[in-house]
Amino acid sequence: QVQLVESGGGLVQAGESLRLSCAASGFIFSIMPMGWFRQAPGKQRDMVATIASGGRTNYVDSVKGRFTISRDNAKNTVYLQMNNLKPEDTAVYYCVLLSSVEATWGQGIQVTVSS
């Protein structure tokens, strides 16, 4: 059974940082692309960052230079380092396994950035 468990969210002030973690199990983590998506109330769930098995990364323009996705294959964990957070980053953040046949999602974790 694939499981993705996010942690590290919370409430911070604008300009501060958070690091989200996603602990993965139930599949061969090291060969799979992973990603982070986010969804604000009333809006669609959008890609924030992805990381391929070989380490190639991709980011939505609004977070480039502020967020960094990384993975530790020895720990089966993917991270999202979020620096210089802005109120518009407020959302529920989801870790996702980007299989070619389906997407598997974590439960989501709230990130709230106050001004």
ChimeraX commands (.cxc) that place a marker at each C-alpha (Angstrom):
marker #1 position 0.00,0.00,0.00 radius 0.5
marker #1 position 1.43,3.34,-1.07 radius 0.5
marker #1 position 1.54,5.86,1.75 radius 0.5
marker #1 position 2.65,9.49,1.68 radius 0.5
marker #1 position 2.69,11.35,4.98 radius 0.5
marker #1 position 3.39,15.07,5.04 radius 0.5
marker #1 position 4.73,16.98,8.00 radius 0.5
marker #1 position 6.25,20.35,8.80 radius 0.5
marker #1 position 3.42,22.73,8.01 radius 0.5
marker #1 position 2.11,25.45,10.24 radius 0.5
marker #1 position 1.48,29.15,10.62 radius 0.5
marker #1 position 4.29,31.61,9.96 radius 0.5
marker #1 position 4.70,35.28,9.21 radius 0.5
marker #1 position 5.60,36.64,5.80 radius 0.5
marker #1 position 9.30,36.37,5.13 radius 0.5
marker #1 position 9.79,33.32,7.30 radius 0.5
marker #1 position 10.61,29.77,6.23 radius 0.5
marker #1 position 9.20,26.28,6.55 radius 0.5
marker #1 position 10.38,22.88,5.43 radius 0.5
marker #1 position 7.79,20.31,4.48 radius 0.5
marker #1 position 8.64,16.62,4.57 radius 0.5
marker #1 position 6.92,13.71,2.88 radius 0.5
marker #1 position 7.67,10.24,4.17 radius 0.5
marker #1 position 6.96,7.63,1.51 radius 0.5
marker #1 position 6.43,3.90,1.73 radius 0.5
marker #1 position 4.92,1.04,-0.24 radius 0.5
marker #1 position 6.85,1.50,-3.48 radius 0.5
marker #1 position 10.39,1.75,-4.82 radius 0.5
marker #1 position 10.87,5.39,-3.97 radius 0.5
marker #1 position 14.24,5.88,-5.64 radius 0.5
marker #1 position 12.96,5.34,-9.19 radius 0.5
marker #1 position 9.80,7.44,-9.00 radius 0.5
marker #1 position 9.17,11.10,-9.75 radius 0.5
marker #1 position 7.71,13.02,-6.83 radius 0.5
marker #1 position 6.07,16.37,-6.45 radius 0.5
marker #1 position 4.39,18.95,-4.30 radius 0.5
marker #1 position 1.06,20.53,-5.19 radius 0.5
marker #1 position -0.99,23.08,-3.32 radius 0.5
marker #1 position -4.63,24.08,-3.17 radius 0.5
marker #1 position -6.08,27.27,-1.75 radius 0.5
marker #1 position -9.78,27.49,-0.86 radius 0.5
marker #1 position -11.93,27.84,-3.97 radius 0.5
marker #1 position -9.02,27.21,-6.31 radius 0.5
marker #1 position -7.72,24.23,-8.23 radius 0.5
marker #1 position -4.86,22.09,-7.06 radius 0.5
marker #1 position -1.72,23.33,-8.81 radius 0.5
marker #1 position 1.79,22.00,-9.20 radius 0.5
marker #1 position 4.40,23.71,-7.06 radius 0.5
marker #1 position 7.50,21.61,-7.69 radius 0.5
marker #1 position 8.50,18.24,-9.08 radius 0.5
marker #1 position 11.63,16.16,-8.84 radius 0.5
marker #1 position 12.59,13.28,-11.09 radius 0.5
marker #1 position 14.31,10.13,-9.94 radius 0.5
marker #1 position 17.59,11.50,-11.26 radius 0.5
marker #1 position 17.18,14.80,-9.43 radius 0.5
marker #1 position 15.93,17.08,-12.19 radius 0.5
marker #1 position 13.56,19.67,-10.73 radius 0.5
marker #1 position 10.80,21.89,-12.01 radius 0.5
marker #1 position 8.96,24.76,-10.30 radius 0.5
marker #1 position 6.00,26.96,-10.89 radius 0.5
marker #1 position 7.23,30.47,-11.71 radius 0.5
marker #1 position 5.78,32.02,-8.57 radius 0.5
marker #1 position 8.08,30.02,-6.28 radius 0.5
marker #1 position 11.29,29.98,-8.29 radius 0.5
marker #1 position 14.17,31.27,-6.22 radius 0.5
marker #1 position 12.25,30.79,-2.98 radius 0.5
marker #1 position 11.34,27.09,-2.84 radius 0.5
marker #1 position 13.60,24.08,-3.25 radius 0.5
marker #1 position 12.44,20.51,-3.72 radius 0.5
marker #1 position 14.85,17.74,-2.81 radius 0.5
marker #1 position 14.82,14.05,-2.04 radius 0.5
marker #1 position 16.72,11.68,0.17 radius 0.5
marker #1 position 16.38,8.23,-1.34 radius 0.5
marker #1 position 18.04,6.59,1.66 radius 0.5
marker #1 position 15.22,7.94,3.83 radius 0.5
marker #1 position 12.39,7.60,1.29 radius 0.5
marker #1 position 11.62,11.24,1.88 radius 0.5
marker #1 position 10.97,14.24,-0.32 radius 0.5
marker #1 position 11.28,17.78,1.03 radius 0.5
marker #1 position 10.06,21.22,0.11 radius 0.5
marker #1 position 12.14,24.02,1.58 radius 0.5
marker #1 position 10.06,27.19,1.47 radius 0.5
marker #1 position 11.89,30.45,2.07 radius 0.5
marker #1 position 10.63,34.03,2.07 radius 0.5
marker #1 position 7.06,32.87,2.39 radius 0.5
marker #1 position 4.32,35.17,1.20 radius 0.5
marker #1 position 0.62,35.31,2.12 radius 0.5
marker #1 position -0.25,34.02,-1.35 radius 0.5
marker #1 position 1.59,30.79,-0.50 radius 0.5
marker #1 position -1.16,29.96,1.98 radius 0.5
marker #1 position -2.70,26.64,0.95 radius 0.5
marker #1 position -2.96,22.99,1.73 radius 0.5
marker #1 position 0.18,21.34,0.40 radius 0.5
marker #1 position 0.09,17.81,-0.98 radius 0.5
marker #1 position 2.89,15.38,-1.63 radius 0.5
marker #1 position 2.29,13.28,-4.74 radius 0.5
marker #1 position 3.75,10.16,-6.34 radius 0.5
marker #1 position 3.79,10.90,-10.07 radius 0.5
marker #1 position 3.27,7.48,-11.57 radius 0.5
marker #1 position 2.71,7.24,-15.32 radius 0.5
marker #1 position -0.58,5.41,-14.69 radius 0.5
marker #1 position -1.94,7.26,-11.67 radius 0.5
marker #1 position -1.18,9.91,-9.09 radius 0.5
marker #1 position -1.12,8.99,-5.43 radius 0.5
marker #1 position -1.60,11.78,-2.93 radius 0.5
marker #1 position -0.73,12.42,0.66 radius 0.5
marker #1 position -3.35,13.70,3.05 radius 0.5
marker #1 position -2.27,17.32,2.72 radius 0.5
marker #1 position -0.86,19.73,5.25 radius 0.5
marker #1 position -1.82,23.32,5.95 radius 0.5
marker #1 position 0.61,26.16,5.40 radius 0.5
marker #1 position -0.62,29.57,6.49 radius 0.5
marker #1 position 1.40,32.74,5.97 radius 0.5
marker #1 position 0.25,35.86,7.74 radius 0.5
marker #1 position 1.17,39.40,6.80 radius 0.5
marker link #1:1,2 radius 0.2
marker link #1:2,3 radius 0.2
marker link #1:3,4 radius 0.2
marker link #1:4,5 radius 0.2
marker link #1:5,6 radius 0.2
marker link #1:6,7 radius 0.2
marker link #1:7,8 radius 0.2
marker link #1:8,9 radius 0.2
marker link #1:9,10 radius 0.2
marker link #1:10,11 radius 0.2
marker link #1:11,12 radius 0.2
marker link #1:12,13 radius 0.2
marker link #1:13,14 radius 0.2
marker link #1:14,15 radius 0.2
marker link #1:15,16 radius 0.2
marker link #1:16,17 radius 0.2
marker link #1:17,18 radius 0.2
marker link #1:18,19 radius 0.2
marker link #1:19,20 radius 0.2
marker link #1:20,21 radius 0.2
marker link #1:21,22 radius 0.2
marker link #1:22,23 radius 0.2
marker link #1:23,24 radius 0.2
marker link #1:24,25 radius 0.2
marker link #1:25,26 radius 0.2
marker link #1:26,27 radius 0.2
marker link #1:27,28 radius 0.2
marker link #1:28,29 radius 0.2
marker link #1:29,30 radius 0.2
marker link #1:30,31 radius 0.2
marker link #1:31,32 radius 0.2
marker link #1:32,33 radius 0.2
marker link #1:33,34 radius 0.2
marker link #1:34,35 radius 0.2
marker link #1:35,36 radius 0.2
marker link #1:36,37 radius 0.2
marker link #1:37,38 radius 0.2
marker link #1:38,39 radius 0.2
marker link #1:39,40 radius 0.2
marker link #1:40,41 radius 0.2
marker link #1:41,42 radius 0.2
marker link #1:42,43 radius 0.2
marker link #1:43,44 radius 0.2
marker link #1:44,45 radius 0.2
marker link #1:45,46 radius 0.2
marker link #1:46,47 radius 0.2
marker link #1:47,48 radius 0.2
marker link #1:48,49 radius 0.2
marker link #1:49,50 radius 0.2
marker link #1:50,51 radius 0.2
marker link #1:51,52 radius 0.2
marker link #1:52,53 radius 0.2
marker link #1:53,54 radius 0.2
marker link #1:54,55 radius 0.2
marker link #1:55,56 radius 0.2
marker link #1:56,57 radius 0.2
marker link #1:57,58 radius 0.2
marker link #1:58,59 radius 0.2
marker link #1:59,60 radius 0.2
marker link #1:60,61 radius 0.2
marker link #1:61,62 radius 0.2
marker link #1:62,63 radius 0.2
marker link #1:63,64 radius 0.2
marker link #1:64,65 radius 0.2
marker link #1:65,66 radius 0.2
marker link #1:66,67 radius 0.2
marker link #1:67,68 radius 0.2
marker link #1:68,69 radius 0.2
marker link #1:69,70 radius 0.2
marker link #1:70,71 radius 0.2
marker link #1:71,72 radius 0.2
marker link #1:72,73 radius 0.2
marker link #1:73,74 radius 0.2
marker link #1:74,75 radius 0.2
marker link #1:75,76 radius 0.2
marker link #1:76,77 radius 0.2
marker link #1:77,78 radius 0.2
marker link #1:78,79 radius 0.2
marker link #1:79,80 radius 0.2
marker link #1:80,81 radius 0.2
marker link #1:81,82 radius 0.2
marker link #1:82,83 radius 0.2
marker link #1:83,84 radius 0.2
marker link #1:84,85 radius 0.2
marker link #1:85,86 radius 0.2
marker link #1:86,87 radius 0.2
marker link #1:87,88 radius 0.2
marker link #1:88,89 radius 0.2
marker link #1:89,90 radius 0.2
marker link #1:90,91 radius 0.2
marker link #1:91,92 radius 0.2
marker link #1:92,93 radius 0.2
marker link #1:93,94 radius 0.2
marker link #1:94,95 radius 0.2
marker link #1:95,96 radius 0.2
marker link #1:96,97 radius 0.2
marker link #1:97,98 radius 0.2
marker link #1:98,99 radius 0.2
marker link #1:99,100 radius 0.2
marker link #1:100,101 radius 0.2
marker link #1:101,102 radius 0.2
marker link #1:102,103 radius 0.2
marker link #1:103,104 radius 0.2
marker link #1:104,105 radius 0.2
marker link #1:105,106 radius 0.2
marker link #1:106,107 radius 0.2
marker link #1:107,108 radius 0.2
marker link #1:108,109 radius 0.2
marker link #1:109,110 radius 0.2
marker link #1:110,111 radius 0.2
marker link #1:111,112 radius 0.2
marker link #1:112,113 radius 0.2
marker link #1:113,114 radius 0.2
marker link #1:114,115 radius 0.2
view
